[in-house]
Amino acid sequence: MTEESQKMSYQIVWMILFCLQMTASQEGISIQQSLAQIFLASGKTAEIHCKLSTRRQYVFWYKELQNGSLHWIYQSYEFATPPHEKYSSKVNSQTNTFTLIISNVQRNDSGVYYCGLAVYVHPNFGTGTRLIVTDASEPRLSILVPSTPEDAELPPVIPLLCLLSDFTPPWSEVLWDTGEEVSEGLMDAGAIDGEGIFSVSSLTTIPSEMWKQEMTCTCTAKESSMGRSISATVSKETDEAMEENCNYVLYVGLSCIFILVVIQLLILLFRKCPSRAGRALQTGNQIPMRHIPQTEYAAVRYNK
């Protein structure tokens, strides 16, 4: 074995021992993050805190992607912080707290952020902080109804989902009104979509017999501070009307496309058809293509 190979072997062994020592020393370290959830408007600055039970010189910061994987974004050091256009950090050595600073937040910065230690065998991360960035003045409310074929038998219960999107606290309370009772439904913890929009949903179920009677269900979201509210309403009648409108647009659209294709084929055949004298037919003075007046079409909106 040569001298260079011996040095390389020693380095590999030293690195393995160092990693095992780091892993063993960091297994018992607890990590606490705060706040659990942060709402901010676009352009503001976000601060996410990470407190360790034992002093360490640095922590890593990750952002959770849509597929559930963690993407490394930054590393906070105790004594020096590398420059970055988006992220920076500050450290309080007395409380063992590292703070991630995200400047000029935008919608695509919405997500869940984690701090963690450099462990190689036993992962050690914080509890996570959800950052929600929005610039909407009013939330959006909609009701989702499952679609069923006309000849299909309805299930025993019909699930209705009320979706509250792009909101900020204190828009939090969602109520269902079925005409017989008012209930809160089953609320989830919310999720952030690929565009950075945060939404929560409330689920309620309606017996199919009541749904067949063309009952009306109303979902209402309330704001606790100023007493404002927004509502969305759905019924079996409106659901069927939406399906009929979609079918009407589909049939008319396909018919128009078929007619246009036939016209184009007839034009092509007419142009290729020779005259009796063996020459192309001429129709007086022809207008250059750039002088031919073009037909303009206006958009017509269909109102129910």
Buried (B, 14 or more C-beta within 10 A) or exposed (E): EEEEEEEEEEEEEEEEEEBEEBBEEBEEBEBEBBEEBBBBEBEEEBBBBBBBEEEBEBBBBBBBEEEEEBEEBBBBEBEEBEEEEEBBBEBEEEEBBBBBBBBEBEBEBBBBBBBBBBBEEEEBBBEBBBBBBBEBEEBBBBBEBEEEEEEEEBEEBBEBBBBBBBBBEEBBBBBBBBEEEEEEBEBEEBEBEEEBBBBBBBBBBBBBEBBEEEBEBBBBBBBEEEEEEBBBEBBBEBBEEBEEEEEEEEEEEEEEEEEEEEEEEEEEEEEEEEEEEEEEEEEEEEEEEEEEEEEEEEEEEEEE
